[in-house]
Amino acid sequence: QVQLAESGGGSVQAGGSLRLSCVASGYVANRNYCMGWFRQAPGKEREGVATLHTGISSTYYDDSVKGRFTISQDNAKRTLYLQMNSLKPEDTAMYYCAAYVLSLRSGCVAVSRVYNSWGQGTQVTVSS
């Protein structure tokens, strides 16, 4: 399994920005991965925010973050990013980085149960 470690969370006012980072290690050579950012607010289910196919760099965004969040990767640094702009109080949550190995010709899905590698999470708090 891939080991993941997030950082970059914090407290900001509404309208502010944060960039989350997720450093990955333990990749299997010559395999593609689906990398995802998920979040979970107190009392709510974990939800998929954005995903990225490491092989073709295709991305997916939940409607709630489209146009505000950007997922990207730096292969040399083995790092996944989530740039979050125009933050809203409803973005407040624990954010998790996650990954799973993709089968040949498979696409990413933003369903938490298929991910088998998870980071410890980083807290994002947005005040109004």
N, CA, C and O atoms as CSV, one atom per row, in Angstrom:
chain,resi,resn,atom,element,x,y,z
A,1,GLN,N,N,0.823,-1.192,0.000
A,1,GLN,CA,C,0.000,0.000,0.000
A,1,GLN,C,C,0.862,1.247,0.000
A,1,GLN,O,O,1.998,1.255,0.473
A,2,VAL,N,N,0.289,2.279,-0.537
A,2,VAL,CA,C,0.967,3.569,-0.556
A,2,VAL,C,C,0.820,4.224,0.813
A,2,VAL,O,O,-0.243,4.152,1.431
A,3,GLN,N,N,1.884,4.862,1.281
A,3,GLN,CA,C,1.810,5.631,2.518
A,3,GLN,C,C,1.630,7.100,2.159
A,3,GLN,O,O,2.300,7.624,1.269
A,4,LEU,N,N,0.703,7.761,2.876
A,4,LEU,CA,C,0.333,9.130,2.549
A,4,LEU,C,C,0.423,10.004,3.785
A,4,LEU,O,O,0.091,9.571,4.888
A,5,ALA,N,N,0.872,11.234,3.597
A,5,ALA,CA,C,0.976,12.179,4.703
A,5,ALA,C,C,0.555,13.557,4.237
A,5,ALA,O,O,1.207,14.147,3.376
A,6,GLU,N,N,-0.541,14.083,4.804
A,6,GLU,CA,C,-1.068,15.387,4.428
A,6,GLU,C,C,-0.483,16.485,5.297
A,6,GLU,O,O,-0.030,16.251,6.418
A,7,SER,N,N,-0.509,17.678,4.750
A,7,SER,CA,C,-0.151,18.877,5.497
A,7,SER,C,C,-0.812,20.062,4.816
A,7,SER,O,O,-1.347,19.943,3.714
A,8,GLY,N,N,-0.767,21.214,5.491
A,8,GLY,CA,C,-1.244,22.437,4.868
A,8,GLY,C,C,-2.573,22.946,5.374
A,8,GLY,O,O,-3.014,24.025,4.979
A,9,GLY,N,N,-3.219,22.191,6.241
A,9,GLY,CA,C,-4.487,22.679,6.773
A,9,GLY,C,C,-4.278,23.865,7.696
A,9,GLY,O,O,-3.147,24.210,8.039
A,10,GLY,N,N,-5.383,24.485,8.093
A,10,GLY,CA,C,-5.290,25.621,8.994
A,10,GLY,C,C,-6.619,26.325,9.099
A,10,GLY,O,O,-7.649,25.812,8.660
A,11,SER,N,N,-6.585,27.517,9.691
A,11,SER,CA,C,-7.780,28.324,9.871
A,11,SER,C,C,-7.677,29.576,9.029
A,11,SER,O,O,-6.679,30.295,9.088
A,12,VAL,N,N,-8.713,29.838,8.240
A,12,VAL,CA,C,-8.747,31.025,7.393
A,12,VAL,C,C,-10.136,31.637,7.451
A,12,VAL,O,O,-11.098,30.997,7.878
A,13,GLN,N,N,-10.223,32.880,7.016
A,13,GLN,CA,C,-11.520,33.523,6.903
A,13,GLN,C,C,-12.143,33.194,5.553
A,13,GLN,O,O,-11.448,32.847,4.598
A,14,ALA,N,N,-13.440,33.309,5.495
A,14,ALA,CA,C,-14.157,33.072,4.239
A,14,ALA,C,C,-13.559,33.944,3.138
A,14,ALA,O,O,-13.259,35.121,3.334
A,15,GLY,N,N,-13.400,33.317,1.975
A,15,GLY,CA,C,-12.785,34.008,0.853
A,15,GLY,C,C,-11.292,33.777,0.736
A,15,GLY,O,O,-10.685,34.114,-0.281
A,16,GLY,N,N,-10.701,33.207,1.769
A,16,GLY,CA,C,-9.270,32.952,1.765
A,16,GLY,C,C,-8.891,31.694,1.009
A,16,GLY,O,O,-9.735,31.027,0.412
A,17,SER,N,N,-7.602,31.385,1.045
A,17,SER,CA,C,-7.065,30.248,0.303
A,17,SER,C,C,-6.148,29.408,1.188
A,17,SER,O,O,-5.528,29.903,2.130
A,18,LEU,N,N,-6.084,28.134,0.856
A,18,LEU,CA,C,-5.136,27.215,1.470
A,18,LEU,C,C,-4.684,26.238,0.394
A,18,LEU,O,O,-5.412,25.976,-0.562
A,19,ARG,N,N,-3.484,25.705,0.554
A,19,ARG,CA,C,-3.020,24.632,-0.321
A,19,ARG,C,C,-2.645,23.435,0.535
A,19,ARG,O,O,-1.750,23.510,1.376
A,20,LEU,N,N,-3.333,22.346,0.310
A,20,LEU,CA,C,-3.029,21.099,0.990
A,20,LEU,C,C,-2.015,20.308,0.174
A,20,LEU,O,O,-2.035,20.328,-1.057
A,21,SER,N,N,-1.131,19.614,0.880
A,21,SER,CA,C,-0.144,18.753,0.232
A,21,SER,C,C,-0.264,17.339,0.772
A,21,SER,O,O,-0.632,17.130,1.928
A,22,CYS,N,N,0.047,16.387,-0.067
A,22,CYS,CA,C,0.009,14.978,0.334
A,22,CYS,C,C,1.231,14.305,-0.272
A,22,CYS,O,O,1.311,14.123,-1.487
A,23,VAL,N,N,2.182,13.938,0.580
A,23,VAL,CA,C,3.394,13.281,0.122
A,23,VAL,C,C,3.158,11.772,0.148
A,23,VAL,O,O,2.711,11.218,1.153
A,24,ALA,N,N,3.462,11.121,-0.967
A,24,ALA,CA,C,3.212,9.687,-1.100
A,24,ALA,C,C,4.520,8.913,-1.205
A,24,ALA,O,O,5.497,9.388,-1.785
A,25,SER,N,N,4.518,7.729,-0.641
A,25,SER,CA,C,5.660,6.837,-0.763
A,25,SER,C,C,5.146,5.401,-0.893
A,25,SER,O,O,4.016,5.093,-0.516
A,26,GLY,N,N,6.002,4.532,-1.435
A,26,GLY,CA,C,5.619,3.140,-1.567
A,26,GLY,C,C,4.862,2.825,-2.840
A,26,GLY,O,O,4.173,1.808,-2.918
A,27,TYR,N,N,4.983,3.693,-3.846
A,27,TYR,CA,C,4.329,3.417,-5.121
A,27,TYR,C,C,4.868,2.133,-5.742
A,27,TYR,O,O,6.049,1.814,-5.605
A,28,VAL,N,N,3.993,1.404,-6.423
A,28,VAL,CA,C,4.412,0.266,-7.220
A,28,VAL,C,C,4.789,0.793,-8.595
A,28,VAL,O,O,4.029,1.533,-9.221
A,29,ALA,N,N,5.965,0.404,-9.055
A,29,ALA,CA,C,6.457,0.933,-10.331
A,29,ALA,C,C,5.531,0.528,-11.472
A,29,ALA,O,O,4.954,-0.559,-11.474
A,30,ASN,N,N,5.408,1.424,-12.434
A,30,ASN,CA,C,4.657,1.175,-13.668
A,30,ASN,C,C,3.172,0.905,-13.438
A,30,ASN,O,O,2.529,0.255,-14.262
A,31,ARG,N,N,2.631,1.387,-12.348
A,31,ARG,CA,C,1.190,1.291,-12.122
A,31,ARG,C,C,0.612,2.690,-12.020
A,31,ARG,O,O,1.263,3.615,-11.535
A,32,ASN,N,N,-0.603,2.827,-12.478
A,32,ASN,CA,C,-1.307,4.085,-12.313
A,32,ASN,C,C,-2.166,4.040,-11.052
A,32,ASN,O,O,-2.663,2.988,-10.648
A,33,TYR,N,N,-2.320,5.188,-10.458
A,33,TYR,CA,C,-3.102,5.298,-9.230
A,33,TYR,C,C,-4.195,6.339,-9.398
A,33,TYR,O,O,-4.061,7.298,-10.158
A,34,CYS,N,N,-5.257,6.126,-8.682
A,34,CYS,CA,C,-6.242,7.180,-8.504
A,34,CYS,C,C,-5.932,7.831,-7.160
A,34,CYS,O,O,-5.927,7.168,-6.122
A,35,MET,N,N,-5.680,9.114,-7.191
A,35,MET,CA,C,-5.433,9.881,-5.976
A,35,MET,C,C,-6.642,10.761,-5.722
A,35,MET,O,O,-7.176,11.382,-6.641
A,36,GLY,N,N,-7.064,10.808,-4.481
A,36,GLY,CA,C,-8.249,11.584,-4.176
A,36,GLY,C,C,-8.113,12.407,-2.909
A,36,GLY,O,O,-7.362,12.067,-1.995
A,37,TRP,N,N,-8.853,13.488,-2.883
A,37,TRP,CA,C,-9.032,14.271,-1.656
A,37,TRP,C,C,-10.473,14.082,-1.198
A,37,TRP,O,O,-11.421,14.258,-1.964
A,38,PHE,N,N,-10.606,13.723,0.060
A,38,PHE,CA,C,-11.906,13.564,0.683
A,38,PHE,C,C,-11.977,14.492,1.885
A,38,PHE,O,O,-10.953,14.952,2.389
A,39,ARG,N,N,-13.185,14.760,2.335
A,39,ARG,CA,C,-13.348,15.559,3.543
A,39,ARG,C,C,-14.506,15.021,4.363
A,39,ARG,O,O,-15.448,14.419,3.848
A,40,GLN,N,N,-14.396,15.262,5.656
A,40,GLN,CA,C,-15.455,14.826,6.561
A,40,GLN,C,C,-15.650,15.874,7.639
A,40,GLN,O,O,-14.741,16.180,8.410
A,41,ALA,N,N,-16.859,16.415,7.673
A,41,ALA,CA,C,-17.234,17.379,8.702
A,41,ALA,C,C,-17.887,16.630,9.856
A,41,ALA,O,O,-18.407,15.532,9.656
A,42,PRO,N,N,-17.871,17.199,11.055
A,42,PRO,CA,C,-18.482,16.529,12.207
A,42,PRO,C,C,-19.942,16.179,11.947
A,42,PRO,O,O,-20.727,17.029,11.526
A,43,GLY,N,N,-20.297,14.929,12.199
A,43,GLY,CA,C,-21.669,14.500,12.027
A,43,GLY,C,C,-22.076,14.216,10.602
A,43,GLY,O,O,-23.239,13.910,10.338
A,44,LYS,N,N,-21.129,14.314,9.672
A,44,LYS,CA,C,-21.458,14.073,8.262
A,44,LYS,C,C,-20.617,12.929,7.722
A,44,LYS,O,O,-19.589,12.564,8.293
A,45,GLU,N,N,-21.079,12.368,6.601
A,45,GLU,CA,C,-20.331,11.303,5.957
A,45,GLU,C,C,-19.119,11.871,5.208
A,45,GLU,O,O,-19.098,13.035,4.808
A,46,ARG,N,N,-18.123,11.013,5.035
A,46,ARG,CA,C,-16.968,11.415,4.243
A,46,ARG,C,C,-17.382,11.576,2.784
A,46,ARG,O,O,-18.093,10.731,2.241
A,47,GLU,N,N,-16.942,12.648,2.157
A,47,GLU,CA,C,-17.328,12.906,0.770
A,47,GLU,C,C,-16.098,13.159,-0.080
A,47,GLU,O,O,-15.100,13.719,0.374
A,48,GLY,N,N,-16.201,12.730,-1.324
A,48,GLY,CA,C,-15.117,12.952,-2.263
A,48,GLY,C,C,-15.123,14.376,-2.782
A,48,GLY,O,O,-16.160,14.878,-3.213
A,49,VAL,N,N,-13.995,15.015,-2.743
A,49,VAL,CA,C,-13.859,16.404,-3.183
A,49,VAL,C,C,-13.294,16.474,-4.595
A,49,VAL,O,O,-13.829,17.173,-5.456
A,50,ALA,N,N,-12.206,15.743,-4.823
A,50,ALA,CA,C,-11.544,15.774,-6.127
A,50,ALA,C,C,-10.705,14.513,-6.281
A,50,ALA,O,O,-10.222,13.941,-5.304
A,51,THR,N,N,-10.544,14.093,-7.534
A,51,THR,CA,C,-9.680,12.941,-7.825
A,51,THR,C,C,-8.776,13.255,-8.994
A,51,THR,O,O,-9.045,14.152,-9.792
A,52,LEU,N,N,-7.690,12.492,-9.079
A,52,LEU,CA,C,-6.733,12.660,-10.175
A,52,LEU,C,C,-6.163,11.303,-10.561
A,52,LEU,O,O,-5.723,10.535,-9.706
A,53,HIS,N,N,-6.176,11.018,-11.860
A,53,HIS,CA,C,-5.595,9.796,-12.427
A,53,HIS,C,C,-4.120,10.098,-12.669
A,53,HIS,O,O,-3.794,10.965,-13.480
A,54,THR,N,N,-3.229,9.398,-11.979
A,54,THR,CA,C,-1.810,9.753,-12.068
A,54,THR,C,C,-1.219,9.498,-13.443
A,54,THR,O,O,-0.216,10.111,-13.809
A,55,GLY,N,N,-1.827,8.601,-14.211
A,55,GLY,CA,C,-1.266,8.281,-15.512
A,55,GLY,C,C,-1.590,9.306,-16.583
A,55,GLY,O,O,-0.720,9.675,-17.372
A,56,ILE,N,N,-2.825,9.769,-16.620
A,56,ILE,CA,C,-3.247,10.684,-17.670
A,56,ILE,C,C,-3.639,12.050,-17.125
A,56,ILE,O,O,-4.032,12.941,-17.878
A,57,SER,N,N,-3.529,12.209,-15.788
A,57,SER,CA,C,-3.803,13.487,-15.127
A,57,SER,C,C,-5.234,13.984,-15.314
A,57,SER,O,O,-5.495,15.181,-15.195
A,58,SER,N,N,-6.150,13.082,-15.604
A,58,SER,CA,C,-7.545,13.513,-15.678
A,58,SER,C,C,-8.039,13.780,-14.263
A,58,SER,O,O,-7.601,13.148,-13.302
A,59,THR,N,N,-8.952,14.719,-14.161
A,59,THR,CA,C,-9.426,15.146,-12.854
A,59,THR,C,C,-10.943,15.124,-12.765
A,59,THR,O,O,-11.654,15.143,-13.770
A,60,TYR,N,N,-11.403,15.084,-11.541
A,60,TYR,CA,C,-12.834,15.157,-11.234
A,60,TYR,C,C,-12.991,16.067,-10.021
A,60,TYR,O,O,-12.167,16.066,-9.107
A,61,TYR,N,N,-14.075,16.843,-10.039
A,61,TYR,CA,C,-14.388,17.696,-8.904
A,61,TYR,C,C,-15.856,17.537,-8.516
A,61,TYR,O,O,-16.738,17.438,-9.368
A,62,ASP,N,N,-16.084,17.516,-7.225
A,62,ASP,CA,C,-17.467,17.572,-6.756
A,62,ASP,C,C,-18.047,18.942,-7.116
A,62,ASP,O,O,-17.329,19.941,-7.149
A,63,ASP,N,N,-19.338,18.976,-7.383
A,63,ASP,CA,C,-19.961,20.240,-7.778
A,63,ASP,C,C,-19.756,21.337,-6.748
A,63,ASP,O,O,-19.691,22.515,-7.102
A,64,SER,N,N,-19.654,20.971,-5.495
A,64,SER,CA,C,-19.543,21.973,-4.436
A,64,SER,C,C,-18.215,22.731,-4.461
A,64,SER,O,O,-18.097,23.792,-3.848
A,65,VAL,N,N,-17.212,22.192,-5.167
A,65,VAL,CA,C,-15.899,22.840,-5.182
A,65,VAL,C,C,-15.433,23.232,-6.584
A,65,VAL,O,O,-14.368,23.829,-6.736
A,66,LYS,N,N,-16.213,22.904,-7.600
A,66,LYS,CA,C,-15.817,23.246,-8.970
A,66,LYS,C,C,-15.588,24.733,-9.122
A,66,LYS,O,O,-16.384,25.550,-8.660
A,67,GLY,N,N,-14.495,25.072,-9.773
A,67,GLY,CA,C,-14.165,26.472,-9.996
A,67,GLY,C,C,-13.428,27.115,-8.836
A,67,GLY,O,O,-12.923,28.231,-8.958
A,68,ARG,N,N,-13.365,26.411,-7.704
A,68,ARG,CA,C,-12.683,26.975,-6.537
A,68,ARG,C,C,-11.461,26.144,-6.134
A,68,ARG,O,O,-10.456,26.695,-5.685
A,69,PHE,N,N,-11.546,24.833,-6.292
A,69,PHE,CA,C,-10.459,23.934,-5.899
A,69,PHE,C,C,-9.771,23.386,-7.141
A,69,PHE,O,O,-10.399,23.196,-8.182
A,70,THR,N,N,-8.468,23.135,-7.016
A,70,THR,CA,C,-7.703,22.528,-8.093
A,70,THR,C,C,-6.820,21.425,-7.535
A,70,THR,O,O,-6.031,21.654,-6.618
A,71,ILE,N,N,-6.957,20.221,-8.094
A,71,ILE,CA,C,-6.113,19.101,-7.707
A,71,ILE,C,C,-4.990,18.966,-8.721
A,71,ILE,O,O,-5.220,19.102,-9.923
A,72,SER,N,N,-3.784,18.702,-8.252
A,72,SER,CA,C,-2.647,18.577,-9.148
A,72,SER,C,C,-1.597,17.666,-8.519
A,72,SER,O,O,-1.676,17.321,-7.340
A,73,GLN,N,N,-0.617,17.285,-9.329
A,73,GLN,CA,C,0.443,16.415,-8.814
A,73,GLN,C,C,1.797,16.905,-9.284
A,73,GLN,O,O,1.922,17.511,-10.349
A,74,ASP,N,N,2.798,16.636,-8.484
A,74,ASP,CA,C,4.186,16.859,-8.855
A,74,ASP,C,C,4.851,15.491,-8.772
A,74,ASP,O,O,5.181,15.014,-7.687
A,75,ASN,N,N,5.042,14.870,-9.925
A,75,ASN,CA,C,5.560,13.506,-9.934
A,75,ASN,C,C,6.946,13.408,-9.333
A,75,ASN,O,O,7.257,12.447,-8.629
A,76,ALA,N,N,7.777,14.394,-9.606
A,76,ALA,CA,C,9.145,14.362,-9.100
A,76,ALA,C,C,9.169,14.369,-7.583
A,76,ALA,O,O,10.028,13.739,-6.965
A,77,LYS,N,N,8.225,15.082,-6.985
A,77,LYS,CA,C,8.163,15.178,-5.528
A,77,LYS,C,C,7.214,14.162,-4.919
A,77,LYS,O,O,7.050,14.114,-3.700
A,78,ARG,N,N,6.587,13.347,-5.764
A,78,ARG,CA,C,5.608,12.377,-5.280
A,78,ARG,C,C,4.577,13.061,-4.383
A,78,ARG,O,O,4.232,12.555,-3.316
A,79,THR,N,N,4.101,14.195,-4.826
A,79,THR,CA,C,3.215,14.999,-3.998
A,79,THR,C,C,1.942,15.349,-4.754
A,79,THR,O,O,1.969,15.731,-5.923
A,80,LEU,N,N,0.835,15.206,-4.052
A,80,LEU,CA,C,-0.472,15.605,-4.544
A,80,LEU,C,C,-0.872,16.889,-3.842
A,80,LEU,O,O,-0.632,17.055,-2.646
A,81,TYR,N,N,-1.482,17.795,-4.589
A,81,TYR,CA,C,-1.878,19.078,-4.022
A,81,TYR,C,C,-3.379,19.281,-4.173
A,81,TYR,O,O,-4.020,18.711,-5.056
A,82,LEU,N,N,-3.916,20.105,-3.290
A,82,LEU,CA,C,-5.277,20.609,-3.440
A,82,LEU,C,C,-5.230,22.105,-3.141
A,82,LEU,O,O,-5.135,22.519,-1.986
A,83,GLN,N,N,-5.299,22.896,-4.189
A,83,GLN,CA,C,-5.362,24.346,-4.024
A,83,GLN,C,C,-6.805,24.728,-3.801
A,83,GLN,O,O,-7.665,24.428,-4.628
A,84,MET,N,N,-7.077,25.386,-2.692
A,84,MET,CA,C,-8.446,25.741,-2.329
A,84,MET,C,C,-8.557,27.259,-2.255
A,84,MET,O,O,-7.940,27.900,-1.404
A,85,ASN,N,N,-9.347,27.818,-3.154
A,85,ASN,CA,C,-9.566,29.261,-3.185
A,85,ASN,C,C,-11.019,29.573,-2.860
A,85,ASN,O,O,-11.881,28.694,-2.884
A,86,SER,N,N,-11.271,30.831,-2.558
A,86,SER,CA,C,-12.640,31.284,-2.252
A,86,SER,C,C,-13.302,30.366,-1.244
A,86,SER,O,O,-14.436,29.926,-1.437
A,87,LEU,N,N,-12.593,30.083,-0.179
A,87,LEU,CA,C,-13.104,29.144,0.813
A,87,LEU,C,C,-14.353,29.669,1.496
A,87,LEU,O,O,-14.514,30.869,1.719
A,88,LYS,N,N,-15.231,28.731,1.821
A,88,LYS,CA,C,-16.497,29.038,2.468
A,88,LYS,C,C,-16.565,28.308,3.815
A,88,LYS,O,O,-15.887,27.298,4.002
A,89,PRO,N,N,-17.369,28.804,4.742
A,89,PRO,CA,C,-17.503,28.099,6.025
A,89,PRO,C,C,-17.909,26.638,5.857
A,89,PRO,O,O,-17.509,25.787,6.651
A,90,GLU,N,N,-18.696,26.347,4.836
A,90,GLU,CA,C,-19.119,24.959,4.616
A,90,GLU,C,C,-17.999,24.058,4.116
A,90,GLU,O,O,-18.190,22.847,3.996
A,91,ASP,N,N,-16.841,24.625,3.825
A,91,ASP,CA,C,-15.667,23.811,3.474
A,91,ASP,C,C,-14.943,23.300,4.711
A,91,ASP,O,O,-14.013,22.501,4.602
A,92,THR,N,N,-15.359,23.752,5.875
A,92,THR,CA,C,-14.735,23.317,7.122
A,92,THR,C,C,-14.892,21.815,7.304
A,92,THR,O,O,-16.007,21.292,7.291
A,93,ALA,N,N,-13.769,21.126,7.475
A,93,ALA,CA,C,-13.783,19.667,7.605
A,93,ALA,C,C,-12.357,19.170,7.829
A,93,ALA,O,O,-11.386,19.917,7.712
A,94,MET,N,N,-12.270,17.884,8.155
A,94,MET,CA,C,-10.985,17.201,8.107
A,94,MET,C,C,-10.795,16.716,6.668
A,94,MET,O,O,-11.675,16.064,6.107
A,95,TYR,N,N,-9.676,17.030,6.092
A,95,TYR,CA,C,-9.387,16.647,4.720
A,95,TYR,C,C,-8.381,15.496,4.696
A,95,TYR,O,O,-7.359,15.513,5.382
A,96,TYR,N,N,-8.714,14.497,3.879
A,96,TYR,CA,C,-7.894,13.302,3.777
A,96,TYR,C,C,-7.432,13.091,2.341
A,96,TYR,O,O,-8.176,13.324,1.388
A,97,CYS,N,N,-6.206,12.651,2.213
A,97,CYS,CA,C,-5.661,12.203,0.954
A,97,CYS,C,C,-5.807,10.687,0.904
A,97,CYS,O,O,-5.626,10.016,1.920
A,98,ALA,N,N,-6.132,10.140,-0.259
A,98,ALA,CA,C,-6.337,8.707,-0.377
A,98,ALA,C,C,-5.886,8.233,-1.752
A,98,ALA,O,O,-5.763,9.023,-2.687
A,99,ALA,N,N,-5.638,6.912,-1.860
A,99,ALA,CA,C,-5.146,6.370,-3.125
A,99,ALA,C,C,-5.539,4.907,-3.283
A,99,ALA,O,O,-5.739,4.189,-2.303
A,100,TYR,N,N,-5.644,4.484,-4.539
A,100,TYR,CA,C,-5.763,3.054,-4.840
A,100,TYR,C,C,-5.168,2.812,-6.214
A,100,TYR,O,O,-5.100,3.715,-7.048
A,101,VAL,N,N,-4.735,1.569,-6.437
A,101,VAL,CA,C,-4.136,1.205,-7.713
A,101,VAL,C,C,-5.234,1.028,-8.755
A,101,VAL,O,O,-6.249,0.383,-8.493
A,102,LEU,N,N,-5.031,1.592,-9.911
A,102,LEU,CA,C,-6.000,1.478,-10.996
A,102,LEU,C,C,-5.724,0.244,-11.852
A,102,LEU,O,O,-4.574,-0.072,-12.160
A,103,SER,N,N,-6.786,-0.439,-12.225
A,103,SER,CA,C,-6.659,-1.504,-13.206
A,103,SER,C,C,-6.464,-0.880,-14.581
A,103,SER,O,O,-6.752,0.296,-14.799
A,104,LEU,N,N,-5.963,-1.709,-15.508
A,104,LEU,CA,C,-5.720,-1.195,-16.852
A,104,LEU,C,C,-7.004,-0.628,-17.435
A,104,LEU,O,O,-8.059,-1.260,-17.379
A,105,ARG,N,N,-6.904,0.537,-17.980
A,105,ARG,CA,C,-8.000,1.241,-18.639
A,105,ARG,C,C,-9.145,1.629,-17.693
A,105,ARG,O,O,-10.236,1.973,-18.149
A,106,SER,N,N,-8.904,1.576,-16.412
A,106,SER,CA,C,-9.915,2.008,-15.456
A,106,SER,C,C,-9.797,3.497,-15.189
A,106,SER,O,O,-8.718,4.080,-15.294
A,107,GLY,N,N,-10.905,4.091,-14.846
A,107,GLY,CA,C,-10.911,5.488,-14.457
A,107,GLY,C,C,-11.070,5.625,-12.965
A,107,GLY,O,O,-11.381,4.658,-12.269
A,108,CYS,N,N,-10.855,6.831,-12.476
A,108,CYS,CA,C,-10.980,7.104,-11.047
A,108,CYS,C,C,-12.446,7.182,-10.652
A,108,CYS,O,O,-13.310,7.528,-11.457
A,109,VAL,N,N,-12.701,6.853,-9.397
A,109,VAL,CA,C,-14.013,7.077,-8.824
A,109,VAL,C,C,-13.833,7.763,-7.481
A,109,VAL,O,O,-12.849,7.529,-6.779
A,110,ALA,N,N,-14.772,8.596,-7.136
A,110,ALA,CA,C,-14.694,9.342,-5.873
A,110,ALA,C,C,-15.553,8.666,-4.812
A,110,ALA,O,O,-16.388,9.298,-4.165
A,111,VAL,N,N,-15.327,7.369,-4.652
A,111,VAL,CA,C,-16.065,6.579,-3.671
A,111,VAL,C,C,-15.073,6.080,-2.639
A,111,VAL,O,O,-14.152,5.338,-2.983
A,112,SER,N,N,-15.234,6.463,-1.400
A,112,SER,CA,C,-14.210,6.218,-0.389
A,112,SER,C,C,-13.912,4.733,-0.163
A,112,SER,O,O,-12.782,4.381,0.175
A,113,ARG,N,N,-14.901,3.862,-0.341
A,113,ARG,CA,C,-14.680,2.461,0.006
A,113,ARG,C,C,-13.707,1.764,-0.928
A,113,ARG,O,O,-13.192,0.703,-0.577
A,114,VAL,N,N,-13.435,2.315,-2.097
A,114,VAL,CA,C,-12.494,1.659,-3.024
A,114,VAL,C,C,-11.050,2.072,-2.759
A,114,VAL,O,O,-10.124,1.470,-3.303
A,115,TYR,N,N,-10.851,3.083,-1.937
A,115,TYR,CA,C,-9.501,3.548,-1.630
A,115,TYR,C,C,-8.938,2.733,-0.474
A,115,TYR,O,O,-9.600,2.563,0.550
A,116,ASN,N,N,-7.721,2.230,-0.635
A,116,ASN,CA,C,-7.149,1.397,0.424
A,116,ASN,C,C,-5.926,2.012,1.089
A,116,ASN,O,O,-5.303,1.386,1.946
A,117,SER,N,N,-5.580,3.223,0.703
A,117,SER,CA,C,-4.502,3.942,1.380
A,117,SER,C,C,-5.029,5.308,1.776
A,117,SER,O,O,-5.610,6.025,0.960
A,118,TRP,N,N,-4.824,5.659,3.029
A,118,TRP,CA,C,-5.339,6.929,3.557
A,118,TRP,C,C,-4.278,7.611,4.401
A,118,TRP,O,O,-3.492,6.960,5.090
A,119,GLY,N,N,-4.272,8.940,4.332
A,119,GLY,CA,C,-3.451,9.717,5.228
A,119,GLY,C,C,-4.159,9.939,6.546
A,119,GLY,O,O,-5.277,9.469,6.757
A,120,GLN,N,N,-3.493,10.663,7.430
A,120,GLN,CA,C,-4.033,10.875,8.773
A,120,GLN,C,C,-5.025,12.040,8.822
A,120,GLN,O,O,-5.764,12.189,9.796
A,121,GLY,N,N,-5.041,12.852,7.785
A,121,GLY,CA,C,-5.961,13.975,7.721
A,121,GLY,C,C,-5.332,15.276,8.177
A,121,GLY,O,O,-4.395,15.294,8.976
A,122,THR,N,N,-5.871,16.362,7.649
A,122,THR,CA,C,-5.448,17.700,8.055
A,122,THR,C,C,-6.698,18.572,8.165
A,122,THR,O,O,-7.554,18.550,7.280
A,123,GLN,N,N,-6.798,19.327,9.236
A,123,GLN,CA,C,-8.017,20.091,9.528
A,123,GLN,C,C,-8.019,21.422,8.785
A,123,GLN,O,O,-7.032,22.156,8.776
A,124,VAL,N,N,-9.153,21.706,8.168
A,124,VAL,CA,C,-9.388,22.996,7.525
A,124,VAL,C,C,-10.592,23.641,8.203
A,124,VAL,O,O,-11.666,23.045,8.278
A,125,THR,N,N,-10.403,24.864,8.695
A,125,THR,CA,C,-11.477,25.585,9.357
A,125,THR,C,C,-11.627,26.948,8.701
A,125,THR,O,O,-10.675,27.725,8.629
A,126,VAL,N,N,-12.838,27.230,8.221
A,126,VAL,CA,C,-13.118,28.487,7.547
A,126,VAL,C,C,-14.154,29.248,8.365
A,126,VAL,O,O,-15.258,28.756,8.598
A,127,SER,N,N,-13.792,30.441,8.795
A,127,SER,CA,C,-14.690,31.252,9.601
A,127,SER,C,C,-15.364,32.317,8.749
A,127,SER,O,O,-14.804,32.805,7.767
A,128,SER,N,N,-16.562,32.659,9.147
A,128,SER,CA,C,-17.323,33.660,8.369
A,128,SER,C,C,-17.019,35.072,8.843
A,128,SER,O,O,-17.567,36.035,8.306
